Amino acid sequence: MHIIWHGQSFFQIQLSQSKGEQTTLAIDPFDETIGLKPPSFAADVLLISHNHADHNNKKAIKGEPFLIEGPGEYEIKEIFIQGILCFHDNVQGKERGQSTIYIIEAEDMRLCHLGDIGQKELSPEQLEKIGDIDILMIPVGGVYTVDGKEANHIISQLEPKIIIPMHYHLPKSKSKLEGVEKFLKETGRKSVVPQPKLLVKSKDLSEETKIVVLQP
């Protein structure tokens, strides 16, 4: 499995299937209004967590991907995907509405993309649906989502093996989000060397939690 981060909450995930075929997932492509130029590539599956311009730029994805835009259970190309409702704020969606958490099961691993979650903690019902997680993609920039401290609390609820922070300020971004440094400080890591992408196999996962910072 190859995981590539393009900035904000935009991920490109390349999966290997049992017959040697490759499947590409795209999650939350942004548009140019945030100050970053979105890459354009073909995907087999496109996940949209909510209908905001920095997460729903479907035009950036080439081909005719299978589109998923909310809660439910889906299975395509040996990949099981579950969408779980969450809130974009900490007041039951009254300020910014709803978003979707996505669970992706592929290559004997479970991934969780938390979308634009603004809840300071996950509910017991959400935790039950999410289950055990190997790789967690979590927003840490605050303002519109949880910040570094709140993200760290949600991580303690889920106890994933690998954490990938997302949705934080980047040099060319117009956002007023916090940088990733505050989140790293909350987790006790002074610095993490960014990687261009993450190549991971289920047999390589360890019980010790690892934070991976990706370069957009």
C-alpha positions in Angstrom: 0.0 0.0 0.0 1.3 3.4 -1.0 -0.2 6.5 0.8 0.5 9.9 -0.7 -0.7 13.2 0.9 -1.4 16.2 -1.4 -2.2 18.7 1.4 -5.3 19.6 3.4 -7.2 16.2 3.7 -6.4 15.1 0.2 -4.9 11.6 0.0 -4.0 9.2 -2.9 -3.9 5.6 -1.8 -2.6 2.9 -4.2 -3.6 -0.7 -3.3 -2.6 -4.1 -4.6 -5.3 -6.6 -5.3 -5.1 -10.4 -5.1 -4.7 -10.8 -8.9 -1.9 -8.3 -9.1 -4.1 -5.4 -10.2 -3.7 -2.0 -8.8 -6.5 0.1 -7.4 -6.3 3.9 -6.6 -8.4 5.7 -4.0 -8.7 9.5 -3.8 -10.0 11.1 -0.6 -11.2 14.8 -0.2 -9.6 16.6 -3.2 -9.4 20.4 -2.7 -9.7 23.2 -5.2 -7.3 26.1 -5.8 -9.2 28.5 -3.5 -7.1 27.4 -0.5 -3.9 28.6 -2.2 -2.6 25.2 -3.2 -2.7 23.7 -6.7 -4.5 20.3 -6.6 -2.8 17.5 -8.6 -4.9 15.7 -11.1 -4.9 11.9 -11.4 -7.1 9.0 -12.3 -8.8 7.0 -9.5 -11.0 4.0 -9.2 -12.8 5.2 -6.0 -13.4 8.7 -4.8 -14.4 9.5 -1.2 -15.8 12.9 -0.2 -16.2 13.6 3.5 -18.4 16.7 3.1 -19.5 19.3 0.6 -16.9 22.1 1.2 -14.7 23.4 -1.6 -11.5 22.3 0.2 -12.7 18.7 0.2 -15.1 18.1 -2.8 -13.2 19.0 -6.0 -14.4 16.0 -8.0 -13.0 17.6 -11.2 -9.5 17.0 -10.0 -10.0 13.2 -10.3 -9.8 11.7 -13.8 -11.6 8.7 -15.1 -15.0 7.5 -13.8 -14.4 6.7 -10.1 -16.9 5.0 -7.9 -18.1 7.9 -5.9 -18.9 7.7 -2.1 -20.2 10.9 -0.4 -21.5 9.9 3.0 -22.4 7.2 5.6 -23.0 3.7 4.5 -21.3 0.4 3.6 -19.6 -0.2 0.3 -17.5 -2.9 -1.4 -15.6 -2.4 -4.6 -12.5 -4.1 -6.1 -11.9 -6.2 -2.9 -12.0 -3.0 -0.8 -14.6 -2.6 2.0 -15.5 1.0 2.9 -17.7 2.2 5.7 -18.8 5.8 6.1 -19.7 7.0 9.6 -21.4 10.2 10.5 -19.5 12.8 12.6 -19.8 16.5 13.3 -17.8 19.3 11.8 -17.9 21.1 15.2 -18.3 20.3 18.8 -22.0 21.4 19.1 -23.7 18.5 17.2 -23.2 20.2 13.8 -25.0 23.4 14.7 -22.1 25.6 13.4 -20.6 23.8 10.5 -22.8 20.8 9.8 -21.8 17.2 9.4 -18.8 15.3 8.0 -18.0 11.6 7.3 -15.4 9.3 8.8 -14.3 6.7 6.4 -13.0 3.2 7.4 -11.1 1.5 4.6 -10.3 -2.2 4.8 -7.7 -3.4 2.2 -4.5 -5.5 2.1 -5.3 -6.9 5.6 -5.2 -3.4 7.2 -7.8 -1.0 8.5 -7.4 2.7 7.7 -9.5 5.6 9.2 -9.8 9.0 7.6 -11.5 11.3 10.0 -12.6 13.9 7.5 -13.2 17.4 9.0 -14.1 16.1 12.5 -14.7 18.9 15.0 -15.8 16.8 17.9 -13.4 16.9 20.8 -14.0 13.2 21.3 -15.6 10.2 19.6 -18.9 8.9 21.0 -19.2 5.3 22.2 -21.3 4.5 19.1 -18.7 5.9 16.8 -15.9 4.1 18.6 -17.8 0.8 18.2 -18.3 1.3 14.5 -14.7 2.4 13.9 -13.2 -0.6 15.8 -9.4 -1.4 15.7 -7.4 0.9 13.4 -4.0 0.4 11.9 -3.5 3.7 10.1 -5.3 6.9 11.2 -5.5 10.1 9.1 -6.5 12.9 11.5 -6.9 16.7 11.2 -4.7 18.7 13.7 -4.9 22.3 12.5 -7.8 23.5 14.6 -10.1 26.4 13.6 -12.5 24.2 11.6 -11.5 20.9 13.1 -9.9 19.5 16.2 -6.6 21.0 17.1 -3.4 19.3 18.2 -4.5 18.7 21.8 -7.9 17.5 20.8 -6.5 15.3 18.1 -4.2 13.7 20.7 -7.2 12.9 22.8 -9.0 11.2 19.9 -5.8 9.2 19.2 -5.8 8.0 22.8 -9.4 6.7 22.2 -8.4 4.8 19.0 -4.8 3.7 19.7 -3.8 3.3 16.0 -0.5 1.9 15.0 0.3 4.6 12.5 -0.8 8.3 12.7 -0.7 10.6 9.7 -1.6 14.2 10.6 -3.5 16.3 8.0 -5.5 19.5 7.6 -2.9 21.9 9.0 -1.2 25.0 7.7 1.3 24.8 4.8 3.6 27.6 3.5 1.5 28.4 0.4 -1.9 27.8 1.9 -4.3 30.7 2.6 -5.7 29.0 5.6 -5.3 30.2 9.2 -4.8 26.7 10.5 -2.2 25.8 13.0 1.0 24.1 11.9 1.8 20.5 12.6 4.4 21.5 15.2 1.8 22.1 17.9 0.4 18.6 17.4 3.8 17.0 17.5 4.5 18.8 20.8 1.3 17.5 22.3 2.3 14.0 21.4 5.8 14.4 23.0 7.6 14.4 19.7 9.9 17.4 19.1 10.3 16.7 15.4 9.5 14.1 12.8 11.3 14.0 9.5 8.7 14.3 6.7 8.5 11.6 4.1 7.4 11.9 0.4 5.0 8.9 0.8 4.3 6.0 3.1 4.8 2.4 1.8 3.3 0.0 4.3 2.4 -3.7 4.5 0.4 -5.4 7.2 3.4 -7.6 8.3 5.4 -4.4 9.0 3.0 -3.0 11.5 4.2 -2.9 15.1 2.3 -2.4 18.4 4.3 0.8 19.1 2.5 3.9 17.8 4.3 5.7 15.0 3.7 9.2 13.7 4.3 9.7 10.0 4.4 13.3 8.6 4.0 13.3 4.9 5.2 16.0 2.4 2.5 17.3 0.1 
